[in-house]
Amino acid sequence: MTSPRPRRSPSPQERQRDPERTRQKILEAAAAEFAEHGFAGARTRAIASRAGVNQQLVSYYFGGKEGLYRAMSEQWAQRREELAPPGMTLPEQLRNYAMETVRNPDSVRMFAWSGLQWSGPEDDPDRDTRTEMLGSTVTQLRARQEAGTLPAELDPVCLQIMLMAACMATTTLPHVIEGLCGADPRSPEFVEHFADQMALLARHIGLDDAT
């Protein structure tokens, strides 16, 4: 029986070839791989193949699959700042999140997979980053409640979860949407209609003041 070949580190030439472009290619390839298979099913070999780079560059730049997943979570945190800038009303923020199914479908699918494959906090690579990010919205909801624009009996944490679930429905419930609406749940026209309805619902429940 032959012994396995030692893992080769990327050569200095490979490391020096436009590192930012290489990192971005790996991130884009990882988004597609995680969207298709989730964190548990994704393989670094497949990510490297999609990116057209040596597999060892995934470890070199990100420390492996878990580090790559965390880097993508940080990238999403930056994207969130674009979707929900200071001063934007929550209905418009929710509309933006719902439109991500069209604008950034791989990230939405990756997020959905992270829930489907969840087996406990010990195997949740971006738990802390995600919790901190979402906690800021819960704080905003609590502030609205204290100001009297939300009913006191509403649990702000549960409301946040409900709103997130609703924004992701065109990704997580396409079969239900097709059956009830007779529409392609991923078509830009339907997603835009659904996003408009999300914003309308938010206004009806008193979330139309600026943050």
C-alpha positions as CSV (number, residue, x, y, z in Angstrom):
1,M,0.0,0.0,0.0
2,T,1.5,3.3,-1.0
3,S,1.6,6.2,1.4
4,P,-0.4,9.3,0.6
5,R,1.5,12.1,-1.1
6,P,2.4,15.0,1.1
7,R,0.2,18.1,0.7
8,R,2.0,20.7,-1.3
9,S,2.2,24.3,-0.2
10,P,1.5,26.9,-3.0
11,S,4.7,28.1,-4.6
12,P,5.9,31.7,-4.1
13,Q,4.9,32.4,-7.7
14,E,1.3,31.3,-7.0
15,R,1.2,33.4,-3.8
16,Q,2.3,36.5,-5.7
17,R,-0.1,36.4,-8.6
18,D,-2.6,39.1,-7.8
19,P,-3.6,37.8,-4.3
20,E,-6.7,40.0,-4.0
21,R,-8.0,38.7,-7.3
22,T,-7.2,35.1,-6.2
23,R,-9.0,35.6,-2.9
24,Q,-12.0,37.0,-4.7
25,K,-12.1,34.1,-7.2
26,I,-12.1,31.7,-4.2
27,L,-14.8,33.5,-2.4
28,E,-17.0,33.5,-5.5
29,A,-16.4,29.8,-6.1
30,A,-17.1,29.1,-2.4
31,A,-20.4,31.0,-2.6
32,A,-21.5,28.7,-5.5
33,E,-20.3,25.6,-3.7
34,F,-21.9,26.4,-0.3
35,A,-25.1,27.4,-2.1
36,E,-25.3,24.1,-3.8
37,H,-24.2,21.8,-1.0
38,G,-24.1,23.7,2.2
39,F,-21.2,23.9,4.6
40,A,-21.2,20.2,5.5
41,G,-21.4,19.0,1.8
42,A,-19.0,21.6,0.3
43,R,-15.4,20.4,-0.5
44,T,-12.4,22.6,-0.7
45,R,-11.2,20.6,-3.8
46,A,-14.4,21.5,-5.6
47,I,-14.1,25.2,-4.5
48,A,-10.5,25.3,-5.9
49,S,-11.7,23.6,-9.1
50,R,-14.5,26.2,-9.6
51,A,-12.0,29.0,-8.9
52,G,-9.3,27.5,-11.2
53,V,-6.7,27.6,-8.5
54,N,-4.5,25.2,-6.6
55,Q,-6.4,23.6,-3.7
56,Q,-3.7,24.7,-1.2
57,L,-4.5,28.3,-1.9
58,V,-7.8,27.9,0.0
59,S,-5.8,26.9,3.1
60,Y,-3.1,29.5,2.4
61,Y,-5.6,32.4,2.2
62,F,-8.4,31.3,4.5
63,G,-7.1,28.5,6.7
64,G,-9.4,25.9,5.2
65,K,-13.1,25.5,4.7
66,E,-14.2,26.8,8.1
67,G,-12.1,30.0,7.7
68,L,-13.4,30.5,4.2
69,Y,-17.0,30.2,5.5
70,R,-16.2,32.8,8.2
71,A,-14.7,35.1,5.6
72,M,-18.0,34.8,3.6
73,S,-20.0,35.7,6.7
74,E,-17.8,38.8,7.2
75,Q,-18.5,39.7,3.5
76,W,-22.2,39.3,4.2
77,A,-21.9,41.7,7.1
78,Q,-20.4,44.3,4.8
79,R,-23.2,43.6,2.3
80,R,-25.7,44.1,5.1
81,E,-24.4,47.7,5.6
82,E,-25.4,48.4,1.9
83,L,-28.8,46.8,2.3
84,A,-29.6,48.6,5.6
85,P,-27.7,51.9,5.7
86,P,-28.4,54.3,8.7
87,G,-31.6,56.3,8.3
88,M,-33.4,53.7,6.0
89,T,-36.8,52.7,7.3
90,L,-37.2,49.0,8.3
91,P,-39.8,48.4,5.5
92,E,-37.3,49.4,2.9
93,Q,-34.6,47.3,4.6
94,L,-36.9,44.3,4.5
95,R,-37.6,44.9,0.8
96,N,-33.9,45.0,0.1
97,Y,-33.4,41.7,2.0
98,A,-36.2,40.0,0.1
99,M,-34.7,41.2,-3.2
100,E,-31.5,39.4,-2.4
101,T,-33.0,36.2,-3.9
102,V,-32.5,37.9,-7.3
103,R,-29.5,40.0,-6.6
104,N,-27.4,37.6,-4.5
105,P,-29.0,34.2,-4.7
106,D,-26.0,32.1,-3.7
107,S,-25.7,33.9,-0.3
108,V,-29.4,33.4,0.5
109,R,-29.2,29.7,-0.4
110,M,-26.0,29.4,1.7
111,F,-27.7,30.9,4.7
112,A,-30.7,28.6,4.2
113,W,-28.4,25.6,4.1
114,S,-26.7,26.7,7.3
115,G,-30.1,26.2,9.0
116,L,-31.0,22.9,7.4
117,Q,-27.6,21.4,8.3
118,W,-27.4,22.9,11.8
119,S,-26.6,20.2,14.4
120,G,-25.7,22.4,17.4
121,P,-23.6,25.5,18.3
122,E,-20.4,23.6,18.4
123,D,-20.6,23.0,14.6
124,D,-21.8,26.5,13.7
125,P,-18.7,28.3,12.2
126,D,-20.3,31.8,12.0
127,R,-22.5,31.6,15.1
128,D,-20.9,34.6,16.9
129,T,-20.6,36.8,13.9
130,R,-24.2,36.1,12.9
131,T,-25.6,36.6,16.4
132,E,-23.9,39.9,16.8
133,M,-25.0,41.1,13.4
134,L,-28.7,40.2,14.0
135,G,-28.7,41.4,17.6
136,S,-28.4,45.0,16.3
137,T,-31.8,44.7,14.6
138,V,-33.4,43.2,17.7
139,T,-32.1,46.2,19.6
140,Q,-33.9,48.5,17.0
141,L,-37.1,46.6,17.5
142,R,-36.9,46.9,21.3
143,A,-36.3,50.6,20.9
144,R,-39.5,50.9,18.8
145,Q,-41.4,48.9,21.5
146,E,-40.1,51.2,24.2
147,A,-41.3,54.2,22.1
148,G,-44.7,52.7,21.8
149,T,-44.7,51.9,18.1
150,L,-44.8,48.2,18.7
151,P,-47.2,46.3,21.0
152,A,-45.7,45.5,24.3
153,E,-46.8,41.8,24.1
154,L,-44.6,41.2,21.0
155,D,-41.3,39.5,21.6
156,P,-38.8,41.5,19.5
157,V,-36.5,38.4,19.0
158,C,-39.4,36.3,17.7
159,L,-40.5,39.1,15.4
160,Q,-37.0,39.4,14.0
161,I,-36.9,35.7,13.3
162,M,-40.4,35.9,11.6
163,L,-39.3,38.8,9.4
164,M,-36.1,37.0,8.4
165,A,-38.0,33.8,7.5
166,A,-40.5,35.8,5.4
167,C,-37.7,37.6,3.5
168,M,-36.2,34.2,2.6
169,A,-39.5,32.6,1.6
170,T,-38.8,32.8,-2.2
171,T,-35.7,30.6,-1.6
172,T,-37.0,28.3,1.2
173,L,-40.6,27.8,0.1
174,P,-40.5,27.9,-3.8
175,H,-42.8,24.9,-4.0
176,V,-45.4,26.5,-1.8
177,I,-45.3,29.8,-3.8
178,E,-45.6,28.0,-7.1
179,G,-48.6,26.1,-5.9
180,L,-50.4,29.0,-4.3
181,C,-49.5,31.8,-6.7
182,G,-49.0,29.8,-9.9
183,A,-45.8,31.9,-10.5
184,D,-42.1,31.2,-10.8
185,P,-40.9,32.0,-7.3
186,R,-37.5,33.0,-8.5
187,S,-38.5,35.2,-11.3
188,P,-37.5,38.9,-10.8
189,E,-41.1,40.0,-11.4
190,F,-42.5,37.8,-8.6
191,V,-39.6,38.5,-6.2
192,E,-40.1,42.2,-6.6
193,H,-43.9,41.8,-6.0
194,F,-43.1,39.7,-2.9
195,A,-40.5,42.3,-1.7
196,D,-43.1,45.1,-2.1
197,Q,-45.6,43.1,0.0
198,M,-42.9,42.6,2.7
199,A,-42.5,46.4,2.9
200,L,-46.2,46.9,3.0
201,L,-46.7,44.4,5.8
202,A,-43.9,46.1,7.9
203,R,-45.7,49.4,7.5
204,H,-49.0,47.9,8.6
205,I,-47.4,46.6,11.9
206,G,-45.8,50.0,12.7
207,L,-42.3,49.6,11.4
208,D,-42.3,52.5,9.1
209,D,-40.3,55.0,11.2
210,A,-36.6,55.6,10.2
211,T,-33.9,53.8,12.2
